[in-house]
Amino acid sequence: MRIRKRAWLFLIHALAILCTEASNVSHSAFPTPHSPLPTPDSAPTPHSPLPTPDSAPTPHRIHVSVTNLEFNQPRHTVEIVIRVFADDLENALGRRANRAVKIDPATAGKDRQIVELVMAYLRSSFDLKNKGGRPVALSWNGIEGQPDMFWIFVKGRMFGGFEGAQLRNKIFCELFDDQVNIVNAKHQGKQIGLMFESKDDFKILR
């Protein structure tokens, strides 16, 4: 019980840091790649200018990512937004590519090498299965960012919605033993929340 309490305190602290370290505007928890960036709790905030490209990323001690999933019933697609710290993403991609990787928020979506690296990394660390146990193939849908953070947009065809679906989120677990990956899913008005740690495998969205 004490361990669970500490885990939730850690989660709350992580979300608080994400709120304070991201300067963004919220119109939807699940935006398109060209819409304003979301806040962790989807609450509207006053307009704030993004940092200039010369701004140095703020060091962070909390290792956390936040993922939002929403099922588009008419199109039978799952729309996913993954928010990560910029330096964590660069470190993970650099380890995979065996070279230093630096991502420019202004050109990331147009850089084919970055797009391919990000998708290859997600396919190795983020797995979604439908209720029949069949993997959902994810495709690129865009990226937005600022010096401290990136929002990665992907989507996939998924008949039947989240009922009985399974998810495994290992993002950055190879980098940090204390990595926590928070997942929020929305389906037919129902909110589903999951928290993944390094030791976790597939969990059912229910």
C-alpha positions as CSV (number, residue, x, y, z in Angstrom):
1,M,0.0,0.0,0.0
2,R,2.9,2.3,0.8
3,I,4.6,1.6,-2.5
4,R,1.4,2.3,-4.4
5,K,1.0,5.6,-2.5
6,R,4.5,6.6,-3.4
7,A,3.9,5.7,-7.0
8,W,0.9,8.0,-7.2
9,L,2.7,10.8,-5.5
10,F,5.4,10.4,-8.1
11,L,2.8,10.5,-10.8
12,I,1.2,13.7,-9.5
13,H,4.6,15.3,-9.2
14,A,5.6,14.3,-12.7
15,L,2.4,15.8,-14.1
16,A,3.0,19.0,-12.2
17,I,6.5,19.4,-13.7
18,L,5.1,18.8,-17.2
19,C,2.5,21.5,-16.6
20,T,5.1,24.0,-15.6
21,E,7.8,23.1,-18.1
22,A,5.5,23.3,-21.2
23,S,4.4,26.6,-22.6
24,N,1.4,25.7,-24.8
25,V,-2.2,26.4,-25.6
26,S,-5.1,23.9,-25.3
27,H,-8.1,23.5,-27.6
28,S,-8.3,19.7,-27.6
29,A,-6.6,16.9,-25.8
30,F,-6.2,15.1,-29.2
31,P,-5.2,17.8,-31.7
32,T,-4.1,17.5,-35.3
33,P,-0.4,18.1,-36.1
34,H,-1.2,21.7,-37.0
35,S,-3.4,22.6,-34.1
36,P,-2.3,24.4,-30.9
37,L,-0.3,22.2,-28.5
38,P,-2.2,20.5,-25.6
39,T,-1.7,21.0,-21.9
40,P,-1.6,17.8,-19.7
41,D,-5.1,18.3,-18.3
42,S,-6.5,19.9,-21.4
43,A,-7.5,23.1,-19.6
44,P,-7.4,26.3,-21.6
45,T,-4.5,28.6,-20.7
46,P,-3.6,32.1,-21.9
47,H,-1.6,32.4,-25.1
48,S,2.1,32.2,-24.4
49,P,4.9,32.6,-27.0
50,L,7.0,29.5,-27.6
51,P,10.7,29.8,-26.6
52,T,13.1,31.0,-29.3
53,P,15.3,28.3,-31.0
54,D,18.2,29.6,-29.0
55,S,16.6,28.8,-25.7
56,A,18.4,26.0,-23.9
57,P,16.2,23.0,-22.8
58,T,15.5,22.9,-19.1
59,P,17.2,20.0,-17.3
60,H,14.7,17.6,-15.7
61,R,15.0,14.9,-13.0
62,I,11.6,13.3,-13.7
63,H,11.6,10.7,-16.4
64,V,8.0,10.6,-17.7
65,S,6.0,10.6,-21.0
66,V,2.3,11.3,-21.4
67,T,0.3,9.6,-24.2
68,N,-3.3,10.4,-25.2
69,L,-5.3,7.9,-27.3
70,E,-8.7,8.5,-28.8
71,F,-10.8,6.2,-31.0
72,N,-12.4,7.8,-34.1
73,Q,-15.5,5.7,-34.5
74,P,-16.6,6.8,-38.0
75,R,-13.1,6.2,-39.4
76,H,-12.3,3.1,-37.2
77,T,-8.9,4.7,-36.4
78,V,-7.0,5.3,-33.2
79,E,-5.4,8.8,-32.9
80,I,-2.4,9.0,-30.6
81,V,-0.4,11.9,-29.2
82,I,2.8,11.1,-27.4
83,R,4.4,13.9,-25.4
84,V,8.1,13.5,-24.5
85,F,11.0,15.5,-23.2
86,A,13.2,16.6,-26.1
87,D,16.5,15.5,-24.7
88,D,15.1,12.0,-23.8
89,L,13.9,11.6,-27.4
90,E,17.2,12.7,-28.8
91,N,19.1,10.3,-26.5
92,A,16.9,7.4,-27.5
93,L,17.1,8.1,-31.2
94,G,20.9,8.6,-30.9
95,R,21.3,5.2,-29.2
96,R,19.3,3.5,-31.9
97,A,21.2,5.3,-34.7
98,N,24.6,4.9,-33.0
99,R,25.2,8.6,-33.5
100,A,24.4,12.0,-32.0
101,V,20.9,13.1,-32.9
102,K,19.7,16.7,-32.6
103,I,16.1,17.6,-33.5
104,D,15.1,21.1,-34.7
105,P,11.5,21.7,-33.7
106,A,11.1,24.0,-36.7
107,T,12.0,21.4,-39.3
108,A,11.5,18.0,-37.5
109,G,8.3,17.1,-39.5
110,K,10.1,17.7,-42.8
111,D,13.3,15.8,-41.9
112,R,12.8,12.4,-43.4
113,Q,15.6,10.8,-41.4
114,I,14.1,12.1,-38.1
115,V,10.7,10.8,-39.1
116,E,12.0,7.4,-40.0
117,L,14.1,7.2,-36.8
118,V,11.1,8.2,-34.6
119,M,8.8,5.7,-36.3
120,A,11.3,2.9,-36.0
121,Y,11.8,3.7,-32.3
122,L,8.0,3.7,-31.6
123,R,7.6,0.4,-33.4
124,S,10.2,-1.1,-31.0
125,S,8.8,0.5,-27.8
126,F,5.1,1.2,-28.2
127,D,2.8,-1.7,-29.0
128,L,-1.0,-1.6,-29.4
129,K,-3.1,-4.7,-30.1
130,N,-6.8,-5.0,-30.9
131,K,-9.2,-7.2,-29.0
132,G,-8.2,-10.1,-31.2
133,G,-4.6,-9.8,-30.3
134,R,-3.6,-8.5,-33.7
135,P,-1.0,-5.6,-33.7
136,V,-2.2,-2.2,-34.8
137,A,0.1,-0.8,-37.5
138,L,0.9,2.8,-36.6
139,S,1.6,5.4,-39.2
140,W,3.1,8.9,-39.1
141,N,0.8,11.8,-38.5
142,G,3.2,14.6,-37.6
143,I,5.3,16.2,-34.9
144,E,5.3,19.5,-33.1
145,G,7.8,20.8,-30.6
146,Q,9.7,23.4,-28.7
147,P,13.2,23.2,-27.2
148,D,12.1,21.3,-24.1
149,M,9.4,19.0,-25.5
150,F,8.0,17.2,-28.5
151,W,4.5,16.0,-29.4
152,I,4.5,13.0,-31.7
153,F,1.3,12.2,-33.6
154,V,0.6,8.7,-35.0
155,K,-2.5,6.9,-36.0
156,G,-3.7,3.4,-37.0
157,R,-6.6,1.4,-38.3
158,M,-8.4,-0.3,-35.4
159,F,-11.8,-1.9,-35.8
160,G,-13.9,-2.5,-32.6
161,G,-12.4,0.4,-30.6
162,F,-10.6,-0.1,-27.3
163,E,-12.8,-2.9,-26.0
164,G,-10.4,-5.6,-25.0
165,A,-7.4,-3.9,-26.6
166,Q,-3.9,-4.3,-25.1
167,L,-1.1,-1.8,-24.8
168,R,2.6,-2.0,-23.9
169,N,4.5,1.3,-23.5
170,K,8.3,0.9,-23.1
171,I,9.2,4.4,-24.2
172,F,12.6,5.4,-22.8
173,C,12.7,2.4,-20.4
174,E,16.0,1.4,-21.9
175,L,17.4,4.8,-20.8
176,F,16.0,5.1,-17.3
177,D,15.1,2.5,-14.6
178,D,12.6,5.0,-13.1
179,Q,10.9,5.9,-16.4
180,V,7.1,6.3,-16.0
181,N,4.8,6.3,-19.1
182,I,1.3,7.7,-18.4
183,V,-1.5,6.7,-20.8
184,N,-4.9,8.4,-21.1
185,A,-7.5,6.8,-23.5
186,K,-10.9,8.1,-24.5
187,H,-13.5,5.9,-26.0
188,Q,-17.3,6.5,-26.3
189,G,-17.2,9.1,-23.5
190,K,-15.2,6.7,-21.2
191,Q,-11.9,7.8,-19.8
192,I,-9.2,5.1,-19.3
193,G,-6.0,5.7,-17.4
194,L,-2.9,3.5,-17.2
195,M,0.6,3.9,-15.8
196,F,3.6,1.9,-17.2
197,E,6.9,1.3,-15.4
198,S,10.0,-0.4,-16.8
199,K,8.9,-3.8,-15.5
200,D,5.4,-3.7,-17.0
201,D,4.3,-5.6,-20.1
202,F,1.0,-5.5,-21.9
203,K,-2.0,-4.0,-20.1
204,I,-5.7,-4.2,-21.1
205,L,-7.5,-0.9,-21.9
206,R,-10.6,-1.2,-19.8
